[in-house]
Amino acid sequence: MQEQQPSIFDQDFLQETYIRRRQLMPPALKILVWFFLITSVYAIVNTVYSFFAYLRPILPGVEVDKILILTSLFSGLFFSLLNALSSLFILLERKWAILFALIVILLTLLSWGFSIYKLLSVRVGDPTATILTSVFLASLKIPYLIMLLRIKKDWETKAVAGK
C-alpha cells in the first residue's frame, strides 16, 4: 500500500488558523451576556409565578381585569424569552446571534420607552421604582449594544474552531 504524502500543513497548523467567536468577546461583554441570560430566566419564572398569584382572588368580590393580566403575561414572557434566547445564542456562538441580539435589544428598549410613557400618562401610584429599574437596565443595554456592534463584523466573518 502506498502511504499518502504528508502535508506541509499539519493539523496543529490548521487548528491555529481558526478562532473561537467567544474569543472575540471582551470580558465585559461576557459578563453582560451571562447577566442578561440569568436575569431573563429569572424574569420568566417571576412572570409565571405572578400570573398564578393573580389567578387567586385578592379580595372576595373584586374582579381583576383578565385581559390586562394575560397581555402582561404574554408580553413579559415574550420579551424575557427573546432576551434569554439572544444571550444563549451568543454563548453557543451562532453566526447570526449578534444580529438577533441587536434586534432584541432595540425591541426591548422601545418596549421600555413605551411602558414608561404609558405609566407616566396613566398616573396610577408611584412609578419611581419602575422607572429606576428601567433606567438601570437601559444603562446596561446601551453599552451591551455598543459592544455587540463593535464585534459584529468579526463575529460573522471569523471561522469557529471545532464547528
C-alpha positions as CSV (number, residue, x, y, z in Angstrom):
1,M,0.0,0.0,0.0
2,Q,1.1,3.4,-0.8
3,E,1.1,6.0,2.0
4,Q,-0.3,9.4,1.5
5,Q,2.1,12.3,1.0
6,P,2.3,14.2,4.3
7,S,1.1,17.7,4.0
8,I,3.3,20.6,4.9
9,F,0.3,21.9,6.8
10,D,-0.3,19.5,9.7
11,Q,-3.5,19.5,11.8
12,D,-2.0,21.7,14.5
13,F,-1.2,24.4,12.0
14,L,-4.7,24.4,10.6
15,Q,-6.3,24.5,14.1
16,E,-4.4,27.6,14.9
17,T,-5.9,29.5,12.0
18,Y,-9.4,29.1,13.4
19,I,-10.6,31.3,16.1
20,R,-13.5,30.8,18.5
21,R,-16.1,33.5,18.3
22,R,-16.1,33.6,22.1
23,Q,-12.5,34.9,22.0
24,L,-13.7,38.0,20.2
25,M,-15.8,39.0,23.1
26,P,-14.3,41.3,25.7
27,P,-14.7,40.2,29.3
28,A,-17.3,43.0,30.0
29,L,-19.4,41.6,27.1
30,K,-19.2,38.0,28.5
31,I,-20.3,39.3,31.9
32,L,-23.3,41.2,30.4
33,V,-24.3,38.1,28.3
34,W,-24.4,35.9,31.4
35,F,-26.1,38.7,33.4
36,F,-28.9,39.1,30.8
37,L,-29.3,35.3,30.5
38,I,-29.7,34.8,34.2
39,T,-32.0,37.8,34.7
40,S,-34.1,36.7,31.7
41,V,-34.6,33.3,33.1
42,Y,-35.4,34.9,36.5
43,A,-37.9,37.1,34.7
44,I,-39.6,34.2,33.0
45,V,-40.0,32.4,36.4
46,N,-41.2,35.6,38.1
47,T,-43.8,36.3,35.3
48,V,-45.2,32.8,35.5
49,Y,-45.3,33.0,39.4
50,S,-47.0,36.4,39.2
51,F,-49.6,35.0,36.8
52,F,-50.6,32.2,39.1
53,A,-50.6,34.6,42.0
54,Y,-53.1,36.9,40.2
55,L,-55.4,33.9,39.5
56,R,-56.2,33.7,43.2
57,P,-58.7,36.4,44.2
58,I,-57.1,39.2,46.1
59,L,-60.3,40.2,47.8
60,P,-63.6,38.4,47.7
61,G,-65.9,40.0,45.2
62,V,-63.2,42.0,43.5
63,E,-62.8,41.2,39.8
64,V,-59.4,41.5,38.2
65,D,-59.1,42.6,34.6
66,K,-58.1,39.3,32.9
67,I,-57.3,40.8,29.6
68,L,-54.7,43.1,31.2
69,I,-53.2,40.2,33.1
70,L,-53.0,38.0,30.0
71,T,-51.5,40.8,28.0
72,S,-48.9,41.5,30.7
73,L,-48.2,37.7,30.9
74,F,-47.6,37.2,27.2
75,S,-45.6,40.4,26.7
76,G,-43.4,39.7,29.8
77,L,-42.8,36.1,28.7
78,F,-42.2,37.1,25.1
79,F,-39.5,39.7,25.9
80,S,-37.9,37.6,28.6
81,L,-37.7,34.6,26.3
82,L,-36.3,36.7,23.5
83,N,-33.6,38.1,25.8
84,A,-32.8,34.7,27.1
85,L,-32.5,33.2,23.6
86,S,-30.3,36.1,22.3
87,S,-27.9,35.5,25.2
88,L,-28.0,31.8,24.8
89,F,-27.3,32.0,21.0
90,I,-24.3,34.3,21.7
91,L,-22.9,31.7,24.2
92,L,-23.5,29.0,21.6
93,E,-21.5,31.1,19.1
94,R,-24.2,31.1,16.3
95,K,-23.1,33.2,13.3
96,W,-26.4,35.2,13.3
97,A,-26.6,35.6,17.1
98,I,-25.2,39.2,17.2
99,L,-27.8,40.4,14.6
100,F,-30.6,38.6,16.6
101,A,-29.4,40.2,19.8
102,L,-29.3,43.7,18.3
103,I,-32.9,43.3,17.1
104,V,-34.0,42.1,20.5
105,I,-32.2,44.9,22.3
106,L,-33.9,47.5,20.1
107,L,-37.3,45.9,20.6
108,T,-36.7,45.8,24.4
109,L,-35.6,49.5,24.5
110,L,-38.6,50.5,22.5
111,S,-40.9,48.5,24.8
112,W,-39.4,50.0,27.9
113,G,-39.8,53.5,26.5
114,F,-43.4,52.9,25.6
115,S,-44.1,51.3,29.0
116,I,-42.6,54.3,30.8
117,Y,-44.6,56.7,28.6
118,K,-47.9,54.8,29.4
119,L,-47.0,54.6,33.1
120,L,-46.5,58.3,33.3
121,S,-49.6,59.2,31.3
122,V,-51.9,57.0,33.4
123,R,-50.5,58.4,36.7
124,V,-51.5,55.4,38.8
125,G,-49.5,55.1,42.0
126,D,-45.8,55.9,42.4
127,P,-43.8,54.9,39.2
128,T,-40.4,55.7,40.7
129,A,-39.3,52.0,41.3
130,T,-40.4,51.0,37.8
131,I,-38.7,54.0,36.2
132,L,-35.4,53.4,38.1
133,T,-35.4,49.7,37.2
134,S,-36.0,50.6,33.5
135,V,-33.3,53.2,33.6
136,F,-30.8,50.8,35.3
137,L,-31.4,48.1,32.7
138,A,-31.3,50.5,29.8
139,S,-28.0,51.8,31.1
140,L,-26.7,48.2,30.9
141,K,-28.3,47.5,27.5
142,I,-26.8,50.5,25.7
143,P,-23.1,49.5,26.4
144,Y,-24.1,46.0,25.6
145,L,-25.5,47.2,22.3
146,I,-22.3,49.2,21.6
147,M,-20.0,46.2,22.3
148,L,-22.1,43.9,20.1
149,L,-21.9,46.4,17.3
150,R,-18.1,46.5,17.6
151,I,-17.6,42.8,17.2
152,K,-20.4,42.2,14.7
153,K,-18.3,42.2,11.6
154,D,-15.6,39.9,13.0
155,W,-18.2,37.6,14.6
156,E,-19.9,37.0,11.2
157,T,-16.6,36.5,9.2
158,K,-14.4,34.5,11.5
159,A,-14.3,30.7,11.4
160,V,-15.0,28.8,14.5
161,A,-12.7,26.1,15.7
162,G,-14.3,22.7,16.2
163,K,-17.5,23.5,14.4
